[in-house]
Amino acid sequence: MRRMVAEHRLHPADLILPAFVREGIGEPVPIGAMPGVVQHTRDTLRKAAVEAVAAGVAGIMLFGVPLDEKKDAAGTAGTDPDGILQQAIRDVRDEVGDDLVIMSDLCLDEYTDHGHCGVLDSEGRVDNDATLERYAEMAQVQADAGVHVVGPSGMMDGQVGVIRDALDQTGHEDVSILAYTAKYSSAFYGPFREAVGSSLQGDRKTYQQDPGNLRESLRELALDLDEGADMVMVKPALPYLDVLAKIADAVDVPVAAYQISGEYAMIEAAAEKGWIDRDKAIMEALTGIKRAGANMILTYWATEVARAL
Ligand code: PBG
């Protein structure tokens, strides 16, 4: 009876798998703060993509981790046509074709030596407009590599518009934009820093949203839609379900939520201590995110959950 009257249920096609691929490693490297998640080699990433397809997962969101010595102030490796993310996009596209929606993180923090999402001005502040020029170049190389959807996650003002123009001008009208619309400055990104080997100096409070603000996310939403976002995202998920619900009510485009590294780590850590029923907690958290209004959920458990479903 509960099954019959359920108002919301998860489906494998709701799920998107975020995956890390690291340059120059022979074996996958486990991420300490995210038990069960690894930095993939190019080969194991291909396998993970095949497994995701077999489980019915809808998409994969790729993050590149370059060699340390390739990180610089401008994040040059992010726009190298042979940079690790571009290679990974080509690999996955070659392996699974169009059976999986291939998405890529469009942001500089994986490639900068200071760890910020943009380039800095002479006083060490993130330079919004100079960063936009870098994002336009990133959009082009990622699209050239064969990505279906770019995911600008840097929270720079005007990023969606600049990326749309860059894509259109380079013959990539078909590439969609999943805008990280309401991305909060969050303590829950902690484990991600290890996942991408980032040593952030300072914080992201000058460009990511303050946790106390809800109305501000509606302003970001209006801007992103106006600039051409095809889909919008709320991130993190669980502490921001009210934001997710409000945005889902307000739009007629698909809405995504990102269950981030810290949300993953909390459940895994508590389960490891025997303090929580891991599998039930995962399903409950994901169902809650769906109930709040997400059409798509990015989760590190995507393949496992899709199989269970
Ligand atoms: C930025 C980016 C971050 C995450 C996804 N894209 C980190 C940040 O903004 O600080 C976090 C994802 C996670 O924590 O799982 N490139």
Boltz pocket constraint, residues with backbone or C-beta under 6 A from the ligand:
constraints:
  - pocket:
      binder: B
      contacts: [[A, 105], [A, 107], [A, 108], [A, 109], [A, 110], [A, 117], [A, 153], [A, 154], [A, 188], [A, 189], [A, 190], [A, 191], [A, 192], [A, 204], [A, 259], [A, 260], [A, 261], [A, 262]]
      max_distance: 6.0
